Amino acid sequence: VAGLGNYGLRGTRHSVGMAVLDRLARQLAVAEGWRVDKRCCADVALATAHGLELVLLKPRRFMNLNGLSVASAAEIYSLGPGDIYLVHDDLDKALGKVAIKLGGSAR
């Protein structure tokens, strides 16, 4: 699960993905487990939920380069495209609205 955004710019709508990952890590009791993984230029925490092993990822890059961290992490942790969930903002949605979708574009 990758929380996209601009690393270090907390509290902005564009970095909501990272805020969601922080909350998810607290709920899964791994909030103290974040560590820097220089191989993928991201903060990573490992968790287990409902029998699934999760890699929580917060890229340490600006939003437009988050994909590089996600791709590197996918290779490091042997993840395929169907294993990856991205949490990000969408200015086409009203603030506070959530959508789950399969696929997408660079936009």
URHUUR-V414046 format. One record per backbone hydrogen bond with DSSP energy under -1.0 kcal/mol. CO is the residue of the C=O (numbers start at 1). NH is the residue of the N-H. If there is no record, write none. Layout:
BEGIN
CO NH
CO NH
END
This chain:
BEGIN
1 57
2 87
6 9
12 15
13 16
15 19
16 20
17 21
18 22
19 23
20 24
21 25
22 26
23 27
24 28
25 30
26 29
30 33
35 44
37 40
37 42
41 60
42 37
43 58
44 35
45 56
47 54
49 52
52 49
54 47
56 45
57 3
58 43
61 7
62 65
63 66
65 68
66 70
67 71
68 72
69 73
70 74
71 75
72 76
73 77
74 79
80 83
81 84
85 2
87 4
90 93
94 97
END
